[in-house]
Amino acid sequence: MLLDGATNTFLFASPEARAPQADPEGTVLGASAVKIKSIGASNKTLSLKGLPAGYVITEGDFLGTTYASSRRGLYVACATVTADGSGETGEFEVRGHIRPGTVANDAVSLAPPVAKVKIETESLDWSGSGMHIAARFRVRQTLRAG
């Protein structure tokens, strides 16, 4: 009800991509405080820090970021990288482009990677009756503050 139909935004983690492929339950990651180490000049690459030593980010893994205090970004790794003994990766390419306002030390969520989304208005479909009601919908990442 708090979504007010398809009006408001919410945080979403895809059931199909709840953790990196090499750590499907997120147990190796545990309570690690992963952060962006650096961002490439092209705004297509970044490196991470705060990972367990030897942690693998596999091509196709999702990464969520919190930037500019409360905005959320969701990216897909375009390469496989492994954290060194200090828990840092080299720079690797991601898609989409890194959002303006994203900086080193911004938090990264891997298990689960979270995006701020909004229900696509025409996609909301309710079915069933009584105590057995199902809702189906598509979401779109929202890039606005709030």
Secondary structure, DSSP 4 states (H G I P E B T S, - for coil): -TTTTTTSEEEE--GGGSS-TTSTTSTTTTT---EEEEE-TTSSEEEEESPPTT-EEPTT-EEEEEETTTEEEEEEESS-EE--TTS----EEEESPPPTT--TT-EEE-SS--EEEEE-GGG-EEEEETTEEEEE--EEE--S--
